Amino acid sequence: ALGQAFPAIRAEVALQAANPRFGDYQCNNAMAIFRSFGPELKGEGINTAKDVGEKIVACLPKDAKDKVFETTTVAPAGFVTVKLKDSFLVGLVTDIVSSGVAFEASPKRRVVIDFSSPNIAKEMHVGHLRSTVIGEACARILEFAGHEVHRLNHTGDWGTQFGMLIEHLQDEFPDFQKARPPLSDLVTFYKAAKKRFDDDEAFKGRARQKVVALQSGEPAARTAWTMLCDISREEFQKVFDRLDVTLTERGESFYNPLIAPLVKQLEQRGLVKESSGAKVIYTPKISEVPLMAVKSDGGFGYDSTDLACIYHRLFVMRAEWIIYVTDAGQENHFLSIFDAAAQAGWHRPIADHRGGQPIIPGQDHFITRCDHMGFGVVTGEDGKKFKTRSGETVKLVDLLDEAVARARAELVTRQATQEDKLSDAELDAAAAKIGYSAVKYADLKGNRITSYAFSFDKMLDPKGNTAVYLLYAYARIQQMKIKAGVDVSKVDLKELKLGDAAERALALHLLQFPEIIEAILQDLNIHRLAEYLYGLCTHLATFYTKCKVVGTPEQNSRLLLIEATRKVMFQGFHLLGMQELDRI
C-alpha cells in the first residue's frame, strides 16, 4: 500500500505493535514522508501527515480490508493503526497448531559465524561462555531462517607459546612419541612451562629454537604440537557437548600458509606501506592505528592471521555474510579488518537506494556483509571481574557443574512436597537441562553489548525473567493437556475461538514471532527473542488467571491455543539452546 500510494518514494515500512487501546499494529511512515516531501506532495492535494496516512489506507488491497483488518484508523499525526479480524488471527494460530512456526529469509545467504575460539593448552573459562552461547544461538537462528551456516571455531593453535610447551613436554615425557602422556590437566602443564620459560634462560633459549623447529616442520616438534592440540580438543568437546554446541575447528595454523603470499599480493597492489620497519595497512576510517601485516622483526601476528582468515572466508568459502562473535573490546580491530578487506576488493558492502537499487522491504541489501557481534564482560555480583575466592579465573566446567548441582538441589526441595516424584535418573536429566538453560538464558536475555553480573541465585529463581520460569510455563502446558485427558492432535481446529480479551492478546503475541526473527537478522540482538519468550509466558499467565481451561465448554478451544503457545515456546527454546521439560 505504501509503494502504491507513493511510488516515487523509496522507504521501508515502519511497522510496530500498537498500544492495545488503539489497535494491533501501527504504521509510522506518514510523518517522515510528509516532513521530507511535503512541498512536492501539496501539488497532489496532500497538506498534512494525516493526508499521507489516509492515502496509504486508501491503497490497501481490498482483500486485506475484507479478510485481515477489522478497523483502520488514521491519527492527526498520520499514524495508521489497524486491528486484525479475529477470524484472521484464528487462522494463523491454527496454522501454528498444525504446522508449527517458520520463517524464510530472502535471499538466503552463505554465512560464516566465528565463535568460541579458545586457546590450545588452556582450559575454557567463563570468558569463553558468552562467545560460545551467543554464537550458537546466532547460528541456530540463521539456520532456522534458511541460511547456509558454517560454524567455525578459530582456536589459538599457533604461536610462540608452543615452543615452551613442546620443550617442556619433551623434558617431562621424553618417550611421548611412543606413549601418550597423561596430561589431563593442561592448565597446570602450561603454568609449569611458563614458569620455566620465565625463570630459566637456558630453557627459554631452547623454547625459542623449538618455535623455529615447529614452523619449519620438524617431525618431533609437529608430533608434540599435534598431541597438545588433540588433548585440548578433547577437553573443549566435553564442554561443547554439555552445552549442545556444534562447531568446526579451523584454527590459526590453518591460515598460516596463506599469509606470506597474501601480503605480497597486497604489497603489489599498493595497500601495504612501510612504517618503522614494519609493513602495515592503514584504515583511517576506523582507527589511526594501522593493521600490522608484517611485524618489524619479519614475523606475523594476529592482524596477519585475521587478514588471511577473512580472505579465505570471502574468496575460498565464498561467504556472503561473516559474523565474528568476540568481546566488545575487539570491535575496532575487526572493523579495521573489514575496512582492509573492502580496500582490497574482497568485501563489498553496498546495495541500497544510493547504488540505484530499490529497497525491497524484508530483504537484505549487500553483496557481502561483515559484522562484529561484540559483547560485554561477565562480572561477579559485586560488579568486579568474575573470579574464584582464591582469585583465579572461573573454569567453565566448574561453573556448569555448580549450575547443575544447584538446580538439582532446588528440584529435590520442590519434590519434598509432591506425591509424584522424579526418579534419580529423571532428577539428574532435569537438573542438567535446567542448569545449562539457566546459564544460557541469563547470558542471552540482556543486550549483549552490556556486561552482566553472574548470579546463580538469580538465574535459578523460578519467578521473574529466568529460564526456570519459562521452563515451568512450558511444563505446565504439558501437564494441563494430561489433566484434560484430551489428545490435542485430534481436536478439530475449527473449535478454536477467541472469545476473551486474554485469549486474543495471547494469540496476537504468538503471531509476532516472525517479526522478532526478522529484527534479529537485521541487528543481531538476540535478547529480542528472550524478551519475546518472557512476554509470551506473562501473556500465558494472564490467560490462565482469566480463562479456566480444563472442564469448561471452551476446553478444546483453549487447549488448541496453549498447544500453539507450546509450539512457539519449543521453537524459541531451541533457538536459544535451551531444552524443554515436560514435567518439573
N, C-alpha and C positions, 0 to 999 in steps of 0.2 A: 504493500500500500504506500509506503514511504517513497519507494522508487517510482511508482506510477504517479504519485502526486507531484513529485519534484524530480523529474528525470535528469535534469541538468546538474543536480546537486548530489555529489557522492558522499554518503555518510552512512556509517554503520548504525543499525537500530539500537537506540539506548533504551533497553527494556529492563525493568526490575520489578520485584514483587511489590505490590502496593500496600498501603495501610489498609488492613482488613475492613475498616469502617467505610472505605470508599470503593473497594473492588479487589480484584485478584492480581492484576498486573497493570503497570503504568509505563507508557512510552513518553520519554522526556526530550525528544528531539526538537519539538516545536520552538521552544525559546531560543535554542542555539541557532537554529536555521533563521529565525526572524532577526536575531542580532547580526548575523553575518550577511544576510541577503535582503534585509528589509526594504531598502530603496528600490531594488530591482523587482521585488515581489509586489510593490504597490501598484505597479502597472497592470497586475493581474487581479486587482481588487482585494489584495491581502494587506490589511492595515495593522493587524495585531498578531501576537503569538497565538491567540485563541483561533484566529482565522486559519493559521497554519495547521493547528491541531484538527480543526473541523474538516479541512481539505484531506488530511490523512485519513480520517474516519470515513469520509465520502468515498475514498478509493479502496476501502476494504472489500474483498471479494464477497459476492452475495452468499456463497456457501458458508463463509465464516460467520456472517451476520445471522444466518438461519440456523446453523448447526453448532457453532462454537461459542458465540458471545450471547449472554443473556442481556447485558446492557453495555453501552459505550457512552462515556461522558467526557466532556472537554472542559477543563477548568479555565478560569480567566487568564491564567499564566500559560495556557497552551498544553498542559499535561493531559494526555489521553489515558483515561482509566477504563479498564474493561472488567466485567465479571463474567466468568465462564458458566456455561449452562451445566446444570447438574448431570444431564444426560451425557454430555461430553466427558465430564470428569469420571463418571461411572464406566464409560467405555475404555478409558485409559487405565483405570485401576484394574478392570477385568483382564486387560491385556497383560498387566504385570502378573496377575494370578496365573494366567495360562502360559505365559512365555518368559516371565522374569523381566529384568531390566537390561537395556542395551544402549550403546552409544557408538556411532560410526563417524570417525573423523574424516574430513575431506579437505585436501587429499591425504592419503596415507603416506607416511614417511619412513625412511630407514633411520633409526635413531640409535646413537651410542650413548650409554649412560656410564660414566666413570664414577664409581663409588666404593666405599670401604677403605681400600688401599692401605693395609697395614704393612709394617716393615718386617722383613725376614729377620729371624733370630730375636725378635722382640714379641712379647705377648700382647694380644689385643687388650686395650684398656678402655676406660669409659670415654676417652676422646674419640674412639672409633665407633661408638654407639650411634651417634647422630648420623654420620655419613652412611652407615650401613642400613639403619632403619628408614631414613628419608629416601635414600637411593632405591631401596627395594620397593617402597610404596610408590615412588615415582614410576618405576619400571612397570609395576602391575597396572597402574592407571593408564599408562600409554599403551600397554598391550591390550587392555580392555577396550580402548578406543580404536583398536585395529592397526596401530603402528607396528612395524617390524623392529623389535627392540633387541639390541645387543648389550648385555650387562658385562662391563669389563672391570676387573679388579687390578688396578695399577699398583702392584706391590713394589715396595722398595727392595729389590733383589739384586742391586748392583751398587758398587761404590767402594771407596777406600776402606770402609769399616770391615770389609770381608777379608782384607789382608790380615788383620789381627785375629779375626775369628778362625781363619784357616790355620794360621801358625799355632794358635793355642790348641786347636783340635789335634794337630799333628804331634804336638808336645805331650798332650794329655792321653791321647789314644793313638800311639804310633802304628797300630795294626788296623786302623779304621777302614782301610780298603778291603780287608778280609772279613771283619766283623763289625757290624753297625754299632756305634757307641750307644750306651743307654742314656741318651740326652732327653729326658722327659721335661726338664726344666731349662729351657734355652735362656731364660732371663738371667738366671744365676750364672750360666755359662758366659753370657755376654758381659755381665758385670766383672767376672773374673778376668776375661780377656782385656777389657777396658782398663782395669787396674794395672795389669802387667804393661799395657801399652803406655800408660801414664808414668809408671814408676821405673820401668826397666828400659834403658836406652838401647841395649843390645836387642831386646825383643822388638822394640819399636823399629829398629833398622831392618830386622828380618821380616816384620809385618809389611813394611813398605815394599820390600823386594817381592813379597808374596802377591801384592796387588799387581805388579808387573807380570808375574808368572800367570796369574789368573787371566789378565787381559790378553796375554799372548797365547792362551790356550794350553798351557802346560797341563798334562793329563791328571797328575795327582791333585793339583790345585782345583781343577774343574770338578773332579770327583768329590772333593771335600765341599766345594760350593754347592754342588747338586744335592749332597746329603743334607746340608744345613737347610737348604730351601725345602726339601721334601719333609723334613721334620717339622718345620714351621707350618707348611701347608696342612699337614695332618691336624695340628692344633687349631689352625684357623677354621678348618672344615667342621670341627666339633661345634664351634660357636655358630657357624652358618647353619648347620643342621638344626640346632636348637631354636634358632630364630626363623627357620624356614626361609632362608635366603639363598638365591641361586646366582652364581657368578662364574664367569670365565676368567681365569687368571691370564693377564698379559702384562708382565712386569717391566721395569725399566730396562732390563737386559735385552728384551725383545727389540727395542728400538735402537740399541747402541750401534749396530752396524749401519743404520741409516744416517747417522748424524754427520759424519765427515763428508760424504758426497752431497748431502743436502746443504751444508754450509758452503761448500764450494759452488754449488749452483746459485745460491743466494748472493755470494760474492760476485759472480759473473754478471748477475743482474743488477748489481749496484745497491743492493739493500743492506749489505753488511759493511760497516765502517770500522776503521781502526780507531782505538781510543786507549791511550796509556798501555800499549802492548796487547790489549785485548781486542777481540772482534765483536762488535755489538750491532744491534738493530734498534734504531730509535723509534719510539712510539709516542710522539709529543701530544697526541690527542688524549692519551691516557696518563702518562707519567713522565716526569723529567728523567727518571732513572731508566736507562736503556736495558734491553734484554741482552744477556751475555751469551752470545753464540759460541765463542771460544774464550776461555779464561786466559789471563796474561801468561800463565805457565804452559799454555797449549792444551790444557785439559778441557773436558766437557762437564757441565754441571746440570742442574735441574732445568734451566732455561733451554739448554741444547736438547735435552731429552723431550721436553714438552713441545718444542717446535717439531721434532721428528714425529712425535706422537700425533699431533693434530694433522700433520701432513698425511700420515698413514691412514688415519681415520677418514679424512676427506677424499683422498685420492685412491687409496687401495681398497678400503672398505666401502667407499662411495656413500658415506654417511651424509644425510641431508640435514641432520639435526644432532648436535653434540651437547651433552649436559654434563658438567663437572660438579660433583657434589662434595664440597670441602668447606672448611670453616671460613667465615666471612673475611678473616684476615688475609686470605689469599686472593681476594677479588681483583685487586689491581694487577697482580701477576697474570691471572688468566685473561683479564681484559686486554692486557698488553700482548699476550699470545694470540688472541683473536684478531687484534689490530695488525700484528705482523703477518698473520695468515691472510688477512684482507689485502695488505700491501703486496703480498706475493701472488695474489690472484687465486689462492686456494679457497678462500672463504668469500662468498658473495651474498652479503646480507641486504638484498634490495627487494623491490617489487611492492609498491603501493601506488597510490594515485600520482605520486611525484614521478614515477617511472612510466607513466602513461597507461598503467593498467587499472581498470576499475576495481574498487573494493567490493568483494562479494561477502556479505555477512556470514559469519561462521567459518570462514576459511582463513588459513594462514597465508601470508604473502611474503615469501622469501625463497631464494634459491638454496641457500644454506643458512642454518640458524645455529648459533653457538651461545649457550647460556652458562653462566656460573651460578649454581644453586647454592648460595652461601648460607651459613647458619651460625648462630651464636654458641657460646660455650655452655657446658653443664657445670653448675656450681653446687656447693653444699647448701643446706638450708640457711646458713649464715651469710650467703652471698659470696663466699670466698671459693677459691678453687676446690673442686671436689676431690678429697683425699682420704686415705685411711687415717685412723687415730695416730699411727706411727709416722704420718706424713708422706706415705708412699702413694703413688698413683693407683687408683682403684682398678683392679683387674676386672675385665668384662665378665669372665667366668664366675668370679666371686659375686659380682653384682647380680647375675642371673640366678645363681644358687640361692641367694638370700631372698630374692623376689618370690621364688617358688616356695621356699620354706615358710615365708610369712603368709603366703596365700593358703598353704596347706593348714597352717595353724588357725587361720580365720575360718576355714571350712570346718575343721574339727569342732571349733567353738560353736559355730552355727548349727552343726548337726546334733549337738548335745540336747537340743530342744525339739528335735524332729524324730518322728517314728520311723520314717522310711529313710534309712541311712545308706550312704555310698560305701562300697567295699574299699579295702585299702588300695587296690589297683585303680578303682574309679577315682578315689581321692587323689592319688598321685597324678593321674592324667588330667583331672580338673585343675589341680594346683599348678601344673605346668602351663596349661592354656591360660589361666588367669594371670599367673606371674609374668609370663612373656608378653601377653596382651597389655597388661598394665604398664609395663616398661615402655612398650612401643607407643601406646596411646598418649602417655604423659609427654613423650617427645614430640608427637605429631600434632597435638591439639592446639598448640600455640604457634604464633607466627615464627617461622624457622629462623628469621633474622635475629630475633631476640634470644638472649640467654635464658635458661630456666633453672630453678632450684630443684635439685633431685630430692624427693622425699618419699620413702616407701609408705609412710602412713597416709599421705595424701593420695598417692596413686592407687592404693588398695582400699580406699574409702568406698563403701557401697552407695554412698549418697553423693550427689553433685556430678560434675563433668569428669567422670573417670571411666576406664574400660570396664571396671566391675559393675558400675551402674548400667552400662549398655548391655553387658552380658546377662545380667539379671533380667533386663527388659526382654531380651530375646528368649531366655529360658521360660519366662512367664507366658509368652505366647504359646510355646510348645506345650506347657503344662495345661493351659486353658483349652487347647484343642483336645487333649487327652480327657480332661474333665467333661467336656461336652459330649464325648463319645461319638464324634462325627468325623468321617473321612472327608476332609475338605476338598480333596481332589474330585469327589463325586457330587459335590454341591453344584446345582445349576447356577451358572454365572448370572443368569437373569434375575436371581434373587437379590443381588446387590442393590441397595438403595442408600441414599444419603439423606436421611430424614432429620438428623440432629446437627446443629452447628459444629459440634466437636467431631463428628464423623466427616463433615465436609472439610474442616480445617486439616485433619489428618490426611485425607485424600489429596488435598491440594499440595501439602508438603511432599507427599510421595512423588508427585509429578515434577518436582523441582530438581530431582536427582540428576537428569542430563544437563541441566543448566550449571550445576556445580562442577561436573566433569569438564564442560566446555570452558568454564572460567579457569580451572586449574591448568588446562592445556595452554592457556594464554600467559598466566603469570607464575605457574609452578608453586603456588601457595597451597600446600596440601592440607593445611589446617582448615581450609574451607570444607573439606569432606568430614573432618572430625566434628566441626561445628554443626554441619548438616545432620549428622547422625545423632548428636546430642539433642538437637532441636526436634528431630523425629521422635526420640524417646520421651521428650517432655510433652509433645502433642499426644503421644500414645497414653501417657499417664493421665492427661486431662480427659481423654476419651474414656478410659476406664472409670474415672470418677463420675462422669456424666452419663455413661451408657453401659448398663449391665449387658453382659454377653450371654452367658450360659442360662438356659431355661427361660428365655424371653421369646416373644413372637419374632423378634429381629435377629435371633441367634445365628441363623445361617448367613444372613447378610453381613453381620458383624464378624463372623468367622472368616468370611472372604476378605473383609477389609484388613483384619490383622494378619491374614496369610500374605496379602500383598505387602504389608509392612515388614513381615518377616523376610520376604524375598529381597526387599531393598536393603534391609539391615545385613543380611547374609552377604550380599554383593559388596556392600560398603566395608564390612569387616574384612573380607578377603583382600580388598584393595589396600587396606591399611596394614595387612599382615596379621590380623587377629583371627583367632579360631573361636567359633561359636560353641556354646554349651547348651544342650537340650534340658539339662537338669542341674541345679546347684543346691 
